């Protein structure tokens, strides 16, 4: 049975190569909105960039089994998810 997503959770699909072929993985994650900050103008109006952090909550395979991602996968997914996340509607879209 598929678990319900919390309001701040999103799903992203990726693939992992195994000895038996390619396996589809569903990555559940949260992401904070990105604010590019302001680095020009009067000092009192400037502030640093913040947000855009991705946190992987869980990873499951096609059968719903929980998968433990590698450190390399987490690092790559962080970038991929951030670049593909639709901040406009709050959900990943194709």
Buried (B, 14 or more C-beta within 10 A) or exposed (E): EEEEEEEEBBBBEBEBEEEEEEBEBBBBBBBEEBEEEEEEEEEEEEEEEEEBEBBBBBBBBEEEEEBEBEEEBBEEBBEBBBEEBEEEEEEBEE
